């Protein structure tokens, strides 16, 4: 089965940085699409970054809320995905989840149409807390 294990969460002051990682096992879907969602208590989960294979290379997506501050990347084998978070703000405080595409688009959560990925697998989450 597909397993996604996140690490790297923690507590930082506003303006600081954190790097999250997600180690995937058993993931062989052709698109190799992985990404990150986050959830604030009482709020819907928000897809914030994705990375995926496309003809000729790799595509990325960022939500407006994190664009310019967060960077998604992956190892060459595409089994580990990272999220570098810079200039963190208190509103970034959330549980961050690694996600992966399993080929089914009948899922509760969806990426925007421009992202050719489904959200089928979830990690356990890692907490990020940003203080003022």
C-alpha positions in Angstrom: 0.0 0.0 0.0 1.0 3.6 -0.4 2.4 5.2 2.7 3.3 8.8 3.1 5.2 9.9 6.1 5.8 13.6 6.9 8.4 15.1 9.1 9.9 18.5 9.8 7.1 20.4 11.5 7.7 22.4 14.6 7.3 25.9 16.1 8.9 29.0 14.8 8.6 32.7 15.1 7.0 34.8 12.4 9.4 35.4 9.6 11.2 32.1 10.2 11.6 29.1 8.0 10.8 25.4 8.2 11.4 22.5 5.8 9.0 19.7 5.6 9.6 16.3 4.0 7.4 13.5 2.8 8.8 10.0 2.3 6.6 7.9 0.0 6.6 4.1 -0.3 4.6 1.9 -2.6 3.8 4.8 -4.9 4.1 4.0 -8.6 1.4 6.1 -10.3 2.5 7.3 -13.7 1.9 11.0 -13.0 4.0 10.9 -9.8 1.9 13.7 -8.5 2.5 14.6 -4.9 1.8 17.7 -2.9 0.8 19.3 0.4 -2.5 20.3 1.9 -2.9 22.1 5.2 -5.8 22.3 7.7 -6.5 24.9 10.3 -9.0 23.8 12.9 -12.5 24.8 11.9 -11.4 25.4 8.3 -11.5 23.4 5.1 -8.3 21.7 4.0 -6.4 23.8 1.5 -4.1 22.5 -1.2 -1.0 24.7 -1.1 1.6 23.1 -3.4 1.9 20.2 -5.9 4.6 18.7 -8.1 3.9 16.4 -10.9 5.3 14.9 -14.1 4.2 16.5 -17.4 5.5 16.1 -21.0 9.0 17.2 -21.1 9.5 17.8 -17.4 8.0 18.7 -14.1 5.2 21.0 -13.2 4.5 22.8 -10.0 1.5 24.6 -8.5 1.2 27.0 -5.5 -1.8 28.4 -3.9 -1.9 32.2 -3.8 -1.6 32.1 -0.1 1.9 30.6 -0.2 3.3 31.6 -3.6 6.6 33.3 -3.4 7.2 32.0 0.1 7.0 28.2 -0.2 8.9 25.9 -2.6 8.0 22.3 -3.4 10.7 20.0 -4.6 11.5 16.3 -4.9 14.4 13.9 -5.0 15.4 12.4 -8.4 13.7 9.2 -7.6 10.5 11.1 -6.8 10.0 9.1 -3.6 10.6 12.1 -1.3 8.9 15.5 -1.6 9.9 18.6 0.3 8.2 21.8 1.2 10.5 24.7 2.0 8.5 27.3 3.9 10.1 30.8 4.2 8.8 34.0 5.7 6.3 32.1 7.8 3.3 33.9 9.2 0.9 33.2 12.1 -1.8 32.3 9.5 0.4 29.5 8.3 -0.2 27.7 11.5 -1.8 24.4 10.5 -1.5 20.7 10.2 0.4 20.0 7.0 -0.4 16.8 5.1 1.5 15.2 2.3 -0.8 13.9 -0.5 -0.4 11.7 -3.5 -2.4 10.9 -6.7 -3.7 7.4 -7.1 -5.6 7.9 -10.3 -9.1 8.4 -8.9 -10.7 11.8 -9.3 -13.7 10.9 -7.2 -12.2 12.2 -4.0 -13.4 14.6 -1.4 -10.6 17.1 -2.0 -9.5 18.3 -5.4 -6.7 20.4 -6.8 -7.6 23.4 -9.1 -8.3 22.4 -12.7 -4.9 23.4 -13.9 -3.3 20.8 -11.7 -3.5 17.4 -13.4 -3.7 15.4 -10.2 -6.1 13.7 -7.9 -5.9 13.6 -4.1 -6.1 9.9 -3.1 -3.5 9.3 -0.4 -2.7 11.2 2.7 0.0 11.2 5.3 -0.5 11.5 9.0 0.2 15.2 9.1 2.9 17.3 10.8 2.1 20.3 12.8 3.5 23.8 12.0 3.0 26.5 14.5 4.1 30.1 13.8 4.0 32.5 16.7 3.9 36.3 16.6 
